[in-house]
């Protein structure tokens, strides 16, 4: 054998040994690959604080007999109503399309005052995401009344205005 062939053979043997040594690690140094958890992310806008709450004013529609009926869309999401004010005409037949987008229970309840002693209407409590339609008659007396979620009476409140 020529010295050049011996040198090539030596490089081949050393390279093979390095390759084998890199693939066989001692028992304690073995790293087992793990799958990283998959997290589903959705783009949900963060609630924003505004200087004045939004107002949901119902659009009245006349019915036979002169009384009015109104329909209001109300959303509960992130343990908050999407509006702080609901406005209806006196004595109107009120239909509320209530959309509970949370997984926790909510309802709509209307009271004479914030003390919630005298109920005008108390809707069924239900968990979401789900929708429910409530129907009731607004007070004949114009004024500012109070609405809330009975499950979250400190967080979810607003003014129910009859005018």
The 8 nearest C-alpha neighbors of each residue, nearest first, counted from 0:
[[1, 4, 2, 5, 3, 6, 8, 7],
 [0, 2, 4, 3, 5, 6, 7, 8],
 [3, 1, 5, 4, 6, 0, 7, 8],
 [2, 4, 6, 1, 5, 7, 0, 8],
 [5, 3, 7, 1, 6, 2, 8, 0],
 [6, 4, 2, 8, 3, 7, 9, 1],
 [5, 7, 9, 3, 4, 8, 2, 10],
 [8, 6, 4, 10, 9, 5, 11, 3],
 [7, 9, 11, 5, 6, 10, 4, 12],
 [10, 8, 6, 12, 11, 7, 13, 5],
 [11, 9, 7, 13, 8, 12, 14, 6],
 [10, 12, 8, 14, 9, 13, 15, 7],
 [11, 13, 9, 15, 14, 10, 16, 8],
 [14, 12, 16, 10, 15, 11, 9, 17],
 [15, 13, 11, 17, 16, 12, 10, 18],
 [14, 16, 18, 12, 13, 17, 11, 19],
 [15, 17, 13, 19, 18, 14, 20, 12],
 [18, 16, 20, 14, 15, 19, 21, 13],
 [17, 19, 15, 21, 16, 20, 14, 22],
 [18, 20, 16, 22, 21, 17, 15, 23],
 [21, 19, 17, 23, 18, 22, 16, 24],
 [22, 20, 18, 19, 23, 17, 24, 16],
 [23, 21, 19, 20, 24, 18, 17, 25],
 [22, 24, 20, 21, 19, 25, 26, 18],
 [23, 25, 22, 28, 29, 26, 21, 20],
 [26, 24, 28, 27, 23, 29, 20, 22],
 [25, 27, 28, 29, 24, 23, 30, 31],
 [28, 26, 29, 25, 24, 30, 31, 23],
 [29, 27, 26, 25, 30, 24, 31, 23],
 [28, 30, 27, 26, 31, 24, 25, 23],
 [31, 29, 32, 28, 27, 33, 26, 24],
 [30, 32, 33, 29, 28, 34, 27, 26],
 [31, 33, 30, 34, 35, 29, 28, 36],
 [34, 32, 35, 31, 30, 36, 37, 29],
 [35, 33, 36, 32, 37, 31, 38, 30],
 [34, 36, 33, 37, 32, 38, 31, 39],
 [37, 35, 34, 38, 33, 39, 40, 32],
 [36, 38, 35, 39, 34, 40, 33, 41],
 [39, 37, 40, 36, 35, 41, 34, 42],
 [40, 38, 37, 41, 36, 42, 43, 35],
 [41, 39, 38, 42, 43, 37, 44, 36],
 [42, 40, 43, 39, 44, 38, 45, 37],
 [41, 43, 44, 40, 45, 39, 46, 38],
 [44, 42, 41, 45, 40, 46, 77, 76],
 [43, 45, 42, 46, 47, 41, 77, 76],
 [44, 46, 47, 43, 42, 77, 48, 76],
 [47, 45, 44, 48, 77, 43, 79, 76],
 [48, 46, 45, 49, 44, 50, 52, 81],
 [47, 49, 46, 50, 51, 52, 45, 53],
 [50, 48, 51, 47, 52, 53, 46, 82],
 [49, 51, 48, 52, 53, 47, 83, 54],
 [52, 50, 49, 53, 48, 83, 54, 82],
 [53, 51, 83, 82, 54, 49, 50, 84],
 [52, 54, 82, 83, 51, 84, 55, 81],
 [53, 55, 84, 82, 85, 56, 83, 52],
 [56, 54, 85, 84, 57, 86, 82, 53],
 [57, 55, 86, 85, 54, 58, 87, 71],
 [56, 58, 69, 71, 87, 70, 59, 86],
 [57, 59, 69, 56, 60, 70, 87, 71],
 [60, 58, 69, 68, 67, 57, 61, 88],
 [59, 61, 68, 67, 69, 62, 58, 66],
 [62, 60, 67, 66, 65, 68, 59, 63],
 [63, 61, 67, 66, 65, 64, 60, 68],
 [64, 62, 65, 61, 66, 67, 60, 68],
 [63, 65, 66, 62, 61, 67, 68, 91],
 [66, 64, 63, 62, 61, 67, 68, 60],
 [67, 65, 64, 62, 61, 91, 68, 63],
 [68, 66, 61, 91, 60, 62, 59, 92],
 [67, 69, 92, 91, 60, 59, 93, 61],
 [70, 68, 59, 93, 57, 58, 94, 92],
 [71, 69, 94, 95, 57, 93, 58, 72],
 [70, 72, 95, 57, 96, 94, 73, 69],
 [71, 73, 96, 95, 97, 74, 70, 98],
 [72, 74, 97, 96, 98, 71, 81, 95],
 [75, 73, 98, 81, 80, 97, 99, 76],
 [76, 74, 80, 99, 79, 100, 98, 81],
 [75, 77, 100, 78, 79, 101, 74, 80],
 [76, 78, 79, 101, 75, 100, 46, 80],
 [79, 77, 76, 75, 155, 80, 101, 154],
 [80, 78, 155, 76, 75, 77, 81, 154],
 [79, 81, 75, 82, 74, 155, 76, 83],
 [80, 82, 74, 75, 79, 73, 83, 76],
 [83, 81, 53, 80, 84, 54, 52, 55],
 [82, 84, 157, 52, 53, 54, 158, 156],
 [85, 83, 54, 158, 157, 82, 159, 55],
 [84, 86, 159, 55, 56, 160, 54, 158],
 [87, 85, 160, 56, 161, 159, 57, 55],
 [88, 86, 161, 57, 160, 162, 56, 89],
 [87, 89, 162, 161, 91, 90, 86, 59],
 [90, 88, 139, 161, 91, 138, 141, 162],
 [89, 91, 139, 137, 138, 136, 88, 92],
 [92, 90, 67, 68, 137, 89, 88, 136],
 [91, 93, 68, 136, 135, 69, 67, 137],
 [94, 92, 69, 135, 134, 136, 91, 68],
 [93, 95, 134, 70, 133, 69, 71, 96],
 [96, 94, 71, 133, 132, 97, 70, 72],
 [95, 97, 132, 72, 73, 71, 131, 98],
 [96, 98, 73, 131, 130, 95, 132, 74],
 [99, 97, 130, 74, 100, 75, 129, 73],
 [100, 98, 75, 127, 128, 129, 101, 130],
 [99, 101, 128, 76, 127, 75, 98, 129],
 [102, 100, 127, 103, 128, 76, 99, 77],
 [101, 103, 127, 128, 126, 104, 100, 99],
 [102, 104, 126, 101, 127, 105, 125, 128],
 [103, 105, 126, 125, 124, 127, 102, 150],
 [106, 104, 124, 125, 148, 150, 126, 103],
 [105, 107, 124, 148, 122, 123, 149, 108],
 [108, 106, 148, 122, 147, 121, 109, 146],
 [107, 109, 121, 147, 146, 120, 122, 148],
 [108, 110, 146, 120, 119, 145, 118, 121],
 [111, 109, 118, 119, 145, 115, 112, 117],
 [110, 112, 144, 117, 145, 118, 119, 115],
 [113, 111, 114, 145, 110, 144, 115, 116],
 [114, 112, 115, 145, 110, 111, 146, 144],
 [113, 115, 112, 116, 110, 111, 117, 145],
 [116, 114, 113, 110, 112, 117, 118, 111],
 [115, 117, 114, 118, 110, 112, 111, 113],
 [118, 116, 110, 111, 115, 119, 112, 114],
 [117, 119, 110, 120, 109, 116, 111, 115],
 [118, 120, 110, 109, 117, 111, 121, 138],
 [119, 121, 109, 118, 108, 122, 135, 110],
 [122, 120, 108, 109, 107, 118, 123, 119],
 [123, 121, 107, 108, 106, 124, 120, 133],
 [122, 124, 106, 125, 121, 107, 105, 133],
 [125, 123, 106, 105, 104, 122, 126, 150],
 [126, 124, 104, 105, 123, 106, 127, 129],
 [127, 125, 104, 103, 102, 105, 128, 129],
 [128, 126, 129, 102, 99, 101, 100, 103],
 [127, 129, 100, 99, 101, 102, 126, 130],
 [128, 130, 127, 99, 98, 100, 126, 131],
 [131, 129, 98, 97, 99, 132, 128, 96],
 [130, 132, 97, 96, 133, 98, 129, 99],
 [131, 133, 96, 95, 97, 134, 94, 130],
 [132, 134, 95, 94, 131, 122, 96, 135],
 [135, 133, 94, 93, 95, 132, 92, 136],
 [136, 134, 93, 92, 137, 94, 120, 133],
 [135, 137, 92, 91, 93, 90, 138, 134],
 [138, 136, 90, 91, 89, 92, 139, 93],
 [137, 139, 90, 140, 89, 136, 161, 141],
 [138, 140, 90, 89, 141, 137, 91, 161],
 [139, 141, 138, 89, 142, 161, 90, 162],
 [142, 140, 161, 162, 89, 139, 143, 138],
 [143, 141, 161, 160, 144, 140, 162, 159],
 [142, 144, 160, 159, 161, 158, 145, 141],
 [143, 145, 159, 111, 112, 158, 160, 110],
 [146, 144, 158, 159, 110, 112, 113, 109],
 [147, 145, 109, 157, 108, 156, 159, 158],
 [148, 146, 156, 155, 108, 107, 152, 149],
 [147, 149, 106, 107, 151, 150, 152, 155],
 [148, 150, 152, 151, 147, 106, 108, 107],
 [149, 151, 148, 105, 152, 104, 106, 124],
 [150, 152, 148, 149, 154, 153, 155, 105],
 [153, 151, 149, 148, 154, 155, 147, 150],
 [154, 152, 151, 155, 156, 147, 148, 149],
 [155, 153, 151, 152, 156, 79, 78, 148],
 [154, 156, 79, 147, 148, 151, 152, 153],
 [157, 155, 147, 146, 154, 152, 148, 83],
 [156, 158, 83, 146, 84, 145, 147, 159],
 [157, 159, 84, 145, 144, 146, 160, 83],
 [160, 158, 144, 85, 145, 143, 146, 84],
 [159, 161, 143, 86, 142, 144, 158, 85],
 [160, 162, 141, 87, 142, 88, 89, 86],
 [161, 141, 88, 89, 160, 87, 142, 86]]
